[in-house]
Amino acid sequence: MSNFQQQMNAFTMKSCFLAFSLRAETGNLATYINSYYKSNLPADHDVVDPQWIFSAFFIAFSLAIIASGYISNMYGPKMTVIVALVIHSSATFCSYFAIKHSMVALIITFGAVGGLGAGLAYGPPLPVVIKWMPRRIGLASGALMTGFGGGAVFYNELITFYINPENLKPDAKGPHTTYFTQPEVLNRIPTLFLVLGGLTVGLQMIGVLLLRNPEEGDEVIISV
């Protein structure tokens, strides 16, 4: 196998990582969501805890992982990830409208539906990567598993850069936490979901286009 083919095979294996890096944009996003709703509610109303979004996400995520194995066996990993891409990205785009409606709507779109898409995409790439690196199964699966946590580092930096590029501090105190009230911060929060949706579509499309099972003689060889 030529060096060019080896590089392409390695790139194909890495594409699984891109398709795997779904919904890691947690962390400080909760503070901005809290601030957005707090600014639109009467002073005597409490904000619904945005952690419900992530609870709904992981419940749906866990259930979808179970289903992903059956779906992948029936229709193949690429088709399963394509379906997951459509569900996950649609949920992210729809969150632009949901956040303007209510926290419950955001819990459904960004939480439950997003978790469904992420769970469907979480399992299928793993056996594909293992087939590409049969002599490095631990390395292959370990590298792929870092996508979920490693993506959080990237996405959280992106969230801060887009919503709060000047690194403004929360300027209002509530009974349990602090909030942002600056219009230049709050006005960017809904459009963040459009940015995240577009970015994840781009990354996942690259991964889906390159995701394939190896043919006879194909193998990514890593010298240590």
C-alpha positions in Angstrom: 0.0 0.0 0.0 1.4 3.4 -1.0 2.2 6.2 1.5 -0.6 8.3 0.0 -3.1 5.5 0.6 -1.8 5.1 4.2 -2.4 8.8 4.8 -5.8 8.7 3.3 -6.7 5.7 5.4 -5.5 7.5 8.5 -7.6 10.5 7.5 -10.6 8.2 7.1 -10.1 6.9 10.6 -9.9 10.5 11.9 -13.1 11.3 10.2 -14.9 9.0 12.7 -13.6 11.4 15.4 -15.4 14.3 13.6 -18.7 12.4 13.4 -18.2 11.3 17.0 -17.7 14.9 18.4 -21.4 15.6 18.9 -23.0 17.8 21.5 -20.1 18.7 23.7 -21.0 22.3 24.1 -22.0 22.3 27.7 -20.1 24.0 30.6 -20.5 27.7 30.7 -23.4 27.7 28.3 -25.8 27.2 31.3 -24.8 30.6 32.7 -25.7 32.4 29.4 -29.0 30.5 29.1 -29.9 31.4 32.7 -29.0 35.0 32.0 -31.1 35.1 28.8 -34.3 33.9 30.6 -33.7 36.0 33.7 -33.6 39.1 31.6 -37.0 38.2 30.1 -38.8 37.3 33.3 -40.3 39.4 36.1 -38.0 39.9 39.0 -40.1 37.7 41.3 -40.0 34.7 38.9 -37.4 31.9 39.2 -35.5 30.6 36.2 -35.9 26.9 35.4 -32.5 25.3 36.1 -30.9 24.8 32.6 -29.3 21.6 33.9 -32.6 20.0 32.9 -31.4 20.5 29.4 -28.4 18.4 29.9 -30.4 15.8 32.0 -32.8 15.4 29.1 -29.9 15.2 26.7 -28.1 12.3 28.6 -31.3 10.4 29.1 -32.1 10.4 25.4 -28.4 9.9 24.6 -28.3 6.7 26.7 -31.4 5.3 25.2 -30.3 6.1 21.6 -27.0 4.3 22.1 -28.9 1.1 22.7 -30.8 1.6 19.5 -27.8 2.7 17.4 -26.3 -0.8 17.4 -29.4 -2.4 15.9 -29.8 0.4 13.4 -26.2 0.2 12.4 -26.4 -3.5 11.9 -29.4 -3.2 9.7 -28.5 -0.1 7.6 -24.8 0.3 8.1 -22.7 2.8 10.1 -22.7 5.6 7.5 -26.5 5.7 7.1 -26.9 5.6 10.9 -24.6 8.5 11.3 -26.4 10.4 8.5 -29.7 10.0 10.3 -28.0 11.1 13.5 -26.5 14.2 11.8 -29.9 15.3 10.5 -31.6 14.8 13.9 -28.8 16.5 15.9 -28.2 19.4 13.6 -32.0 20.0 13.2 -32.3 20.1 17.0 -29.5 22.6 17.2 -31.0 24.9 14.5 -34.5 24.7 16.0 -33.0 25.8 19.4 -32.7 29.2 17.9 -36.5 29.4 18.0 -37.0 27.3 21.1 -34.9 29.6 23.4 -37.2 32.5 22.4 -40.3 30.5 23.3 -39.6 28.8 26.6 -37.1 26.8 28.6 -39.3 23.7 28.2 -39.0 24.1 24.4 -35.2 24.4 24.7 -35.1 21.3 26.9 -36.9 19.3 24.2 -34.8 20.5 21.2 -31.4 21.1 22.6 -31.8 18.5 25.3 -33.9 15.5 24.3 -33.8 15.6 20.5 -30.1 16.6 20.5 -29.4 13.7 22.8 -31.2 11.3 20.5 -29.0 12.4 17.5 -25.8 12.2 19.6 -26.6 8.8 20.9 -27.3 7.4 17.4 -23.9 8.7 16.3 -21.9 7.6 19.3 -21.7 3.9 18.7 -21.4 3.1 14.9 -18.0 4.7 14.3 -16.3 2.6 17.0 -16.3 -0.8 15.2 -15.3 1.0 12.0 -12.2 2.4 13.6 -11.3 -0.9 15.2 -11.5 -2.6 11.8 -9.0 0.0 10.5 -6.6 -0.6 13.4 -7.0 -4.2 14.4 -3.5 -4.3 16.0 -4.2 -1.1 17.9 -7.7 -1.6 19.3 -7.0 0.1 22.6 -5.4 3.1 20.9 -8.2 3.3 18.3 -11.1 3.1 20.8 -9.4 5.4 23.3 -8.6 8.1 20.8 -12.2 8.0 19.5 -13.7 8.1 23.0 -11.8 11.4 23.7 -14.0 13.1 21.1 -16.9 13.6 23.5 -14.9 15.2 26.2 -12.3 16.8 24.0 -15.0 18.5 21.9 -16.1 20.3 25.1 -12.8 22.2 25.2 -13.2 23.5 21.7 -16.9 24.3 21.9 -16.8 26.1 25.2 -14.0 28.3 23.9 -16.1 29.0 20.8 -19.2 29.8 22.9 -17.2 32.4 25.0 -15.6 33.9 21.9 -18.9 34.3 20.1 -21.2 35.4 23.0 -18.7 37.3 25.2 -15.6 38.2 23.2 -14.8 41.0 25.6 -14.9 38.7 28.5 -17.5 40.8 30.4 -18.3 39.7 34.0 -21.8 38.9 35.3 -23.2 42.1 36.7 -26.4 41.1 38.5 -26.7 38.9 41.6 -29.6 36.5 42.2 -30.4 34.4 45.2 -28.2 31.5 44.0 -26.0 32.8 41.2 -25.0 35.8 39.1 -26.3 36.8 35.7 -25.3 38.8 32.7 -27.5 41.7 31.8 -25.4 43.4 29.2 -27.4 43.6 25.9 -24.3 42.9 23.8 -24.1 39.5 25.5 -27.7 38.5 25.7 -28.5 39.4 22.1 -26.0 36.9 20.8 -27.3 33.9 22.7 -30.1 32.8 20.3 -27.9 33.2 17.2 -25.3 31.0 18.9 -27.4 28.0 18.1 -27.3 28.9 14.4 -23.5 29.1 14.6 -23.2 25.8 16.4 -25.6 24.1 14.0 -23.7 25.3 10.9 -20.4 24.2 12.4 -21.5 20.8 13.4 -23.1 20.2 10.0 -19.8 21.0 8.4 -17.7 18.8 10.7 -20.1 15.9 10.6 -20.5 16.1 6.8 -16.7 15.6 6.5 -16.9 12.7 8.8 -19.8 11.1 7.0 -18.2 11.4 3.6 -15.0 9.8 4.7 -16.5 7.1 7.1 -16.3 3.7 5.5 -15.3 0.1 6.4 -11.9 -0.9 5.2 -11.4 -3.1 2.2 -9.1 -6.1 2.1 -5.5 -5.0 2.7 -6.5 -1.7 4.2 -5.0 -0.9 7.6 -3.8 2.1 9.4 -0.3 1.3 10.7 1.2 3.4 13.5 4.8 3.0 14.4 5.6 3.5 18.1 
